[in-house]
Amino acid sequence: MQVSGNSGLGQEAWQAALNKKQQETQGQQELQLIQSATLESSGSAPKPDPSSSIGQNINIQV
């Protein structure tokens, strides 16, 4: 009876499950980082004043 071949498979499965959990955790952290960066950048960008005359003197001819 050969048992040595199966012990490696159990360890590989355990390592794969551990790697998957680690990737899920890292993915969640990266998603939170992206979301927080998106919220910060959208709030810090100045919005143009609709009564401003900037850009209103542009003539486009086709």
C-alpha positions as CSV (number, residue, x, y, z in Angstrom):
1,M,0.0,0.0,0.0
2,Q,1.4,3.4,-1.0
3,V,0.4,6.3,1.2
4,S,3.2,8.7,0.3
5,G,1.5,9.9,-2.9
6,N,-1.7,11.1,-1.1
7,S,0.0,13.1,1.7
8,G,1.3,15.6,-0.9
9,L,-2.1,16.1,-2.3
10,G,-3.6,16.9,1.1
11,Q,-0.9,19.5,1.7
12,E,-1.4,21.0,-1.7
13,A,-5.1,21.3,-1.1
14,W,-4.5,22.9,2.2
15,Q,-2.0,25.4,0.7
16,A,-4.4,26.2,-2.2
17,A,-7.2,26.9,0.3
18,L,-4.9,29.1,2.4
19,N,-3.7,31.0,-0.7
20,K,-7.3,31.5,-1.9
21,K,-8.3,33.0,1.5
22,Q,-5.2,35.2,1.4
23,Q,-6.1,36.4,-2.1
24,E,-9.7,37.1,-1.0
25,T,-8.5,39.2,2.0
26,Q,-6.0,41.1,-0.2
27,G,-8.7,41.7,-2.8
28,Q,-11.1,43.1,-0.2
29,Q,-8.4,45.4,1.1
30,E,-7.6,46.7,-2.4
31,L,-11.2,47.2,-3.1
32,Q,-11.6,49.3,0.1
33,L,-8.5,51.3,-0.9
34,I,-9.9,52.0,-4.4
35,Q,-13.3,53.0,-3.0
36,S,-11.8,55.3,-0.4
37,A,-9.6,56.9,-3.0
38,T,-12.6,57.4,-5.3
39,L,-14.6,59.1,-2.5
40,E,-11.7,61.4,-1.6
41,S,-11.0,62.4,-5.2
42,S,-14.6,63.1,-6.1
43,G,-15.1,65.3,-3.0
44,S,-11.9,67.3,-3.5
45,A,-12.3,68.2,-7.2
46,P,-13.6,71.7,-7.5
47,K,-16.8,72.0,-9.4
48,P,-17.1,74.7,-12.0
49,D,-19.3,77.7,-11.3
50,P,-22.2,77.8,-13.8
51,S,-22.1,81.6,-13.8
52,S,-18.4,81.7,-14.7
53,S,-17.5,83.0,-18.1
54,I,-14.5,80.6,-18.5
55,G,-14.8,78.6,-21.7
56,Q,-17.7,80.6,-23.0
57,N,-15.7,82.5,-25.6
58,I,-14.8,79.4,-27.6
59,N,-16.0,79.3,-31.2
60,I,-16.2,76.0,-32.9
61,Q,-16.6,75.9,-36.7
62,V,-17.1,72.8,-38.8
